[in-house]
Amino acid sequence: MADDLVLLGIVGAPHGVKGEVRIKTFTGDPLAIGEYGPLFDDQGRSFEIAELRPAKEVVVARLKGVSSREAAEALNGVKLHVERSRLPVADDEDEFLHADLVGCAVTDSDGAVLGEVRAVANYGAGDLLDIELPDGRSVLMPFTKAFAPHIDIAARRIEVAPPVGLFEVDDDK
């Protein structure tokens, strides 16, 4: 079942004393996390969002069955997933799930393998591909059309035009 799940959010700290939790969402619209029905954690437990409202950089949710601050505290760090089949089809051909990018080979325009996507990060300025190089080093590359002009999810391949020097070894270190 784990291969069929997509991460939608991570439960954070409790909010108040009545069992509400903060959730960092990975949905385009943060409130959309409440529209997918039951969410599952890594152990297969099911969670249903009873109430949801926006907060500064998270959403505040009341989960069914969680009614105390202590119960909310116990969920801190829990990853919330949804079954992939419950996700809508992307409207845009340039819209990708992070889960689909992880594991893709990263190649240059000649097809030479430069590395593999290990994760997709976002520190506030846009998505970054965390690429593991054959020598074990890791580099972060902006995930933009300019740097990743050709993406073939079916072939598990991303052709890149990286910034100059990104994949070079820094001999000065």
N, C-alpha and C positions, 0 to 999 in steps of 0.2 A: 504494500500500500504506500510506502514512503516515496516511491518513484512517481506515484500518482498525485502527490501533494505539492502545493505551491505555498510558500511562506507569504502571508499577508500582513503579519504584525508581530510585535513582541510586547508582552505585558511588562509594564514598568512598576513603579512604586504605587502604593495605595493612594487614593484621593479621599480624604475625610475619614470618618469613622464607621460609615455604614456599608463598607465592602466595595466601594467603587475602585476601579483601577485606571491607571493611565496606560494607553496603548500607543506605541509608535507604529504607525501603519506604513505599508509599502504599496498602497493603492493610489491611483492617480488622484482621486478625490478621497481624502482621509475618512469621510463618513461612509463611504461605500463599503467599508469592511463589515458594516452591519447588514448588508444586503445579500450576503452569500449563504446565509443559513448557518448550520452548525460548523464550528471551527474545531480543529483537532490539534492536540499537542504531540510532541515526539513520542509519547507513551501510548497514544491512541485515545486519550481522554477527550471527550466532547464538551465544547463550551458553546452556549448560546448567548448572544448579546440581547439583553432585555431593554436597555436604554443606552443612548449614545449622544454625546454632544461634543462640539469642538472645544479645544483648549489651545493654548499658544502653539506649541509644536507637536502636540499629540491630540488624541481624543480621550475623553473620559467616558468610561463604560461601566454599566452595572451588568454583571454576568449572572444569569440564572443560577441560583444555588449558592451564591457568594454574598453573604449578608453581614460580615464583620470585617473589621480592619485586619484582624489576625488571618482570616481566610484569604483576604486580598494580598497580604504580605507573602503568604505561602506561594502565590502565583508569580511573584516577581521574577522576570527572566524567562517565563514560559513562552515558547514560540507557537504562534497560532497559524495553522495551515488550513487550506481548503482543498477539496478534491479538484483536480485540474478540469474535470468535465463540467464543473459548475462555473467556470470562468467564461465570460463572453468572448466571442471571436474578435480579434483585433480589427479596428476600423482602418488602421493605417499600416501599410506594408513595412514601414520603418518603425513599428512598435514591436518590442520584444520583451518577453519575460526574462528576468535575470536568470531564472532556472534553466532557460533554453541556451543561454550564452555560456554558462559554466561548463567546462569540458570541451569547448570548441577549440580546434587547432587555430593558431594565429599564423598566417602566412604572409609573405610579401607578394608582390604582383607577379613574380615568376613561379610561385607555388612553393617556395622553400619555407619549411616550417621554422618559425621564430620562437614559438612557445605554445602554451596552452592557458586558456582563461581559467583561473582558479576561483575567482569571486568577482562580483560587481559591487563597487563601493560608491557611496555618495556622501561627501562631507559638506554639502551645501551648495557647491558650485556646478553640479552636474555629475552624471555617472562617469565612473572611472573603471576601466578593465584592469583587474589585478592579474597580470600575466606572469606565469612561471616560465623562466627560460630554461633551455636544456642544461645549463651549468648550475641550476638550482637557485639562481638569483630570481628576484621578483621585481617587476617594474609596474608602475601605474601609468596607464595611457588614457587620455580623455576619450570617452565613447561618443564621438561625433561623426557625422557623415564625412567630414574632411579627413579624419584619421582612420576611420573604418568604412571605406566607401562601398565594399561589397561583402554582404553577409548571406551565407547560405546555411540556414539552420538545418535543413534536411541532410546536407553533406557534413554538418558539424564543423564548418570552416568560416573563418573571418579573415578576409584579405585586408591588410592594413597598409597605410602610408604614414608611418610613425614620424613624430618630430625627430629632427636630425640628432643623432647620438643616443637616442633612447635605449637601443639594444646593444650599444657598444660597452665594452668593459672599460672601466675607469682605472687605468694603471697607476694613477697618482695616489691611490689609497693604500 
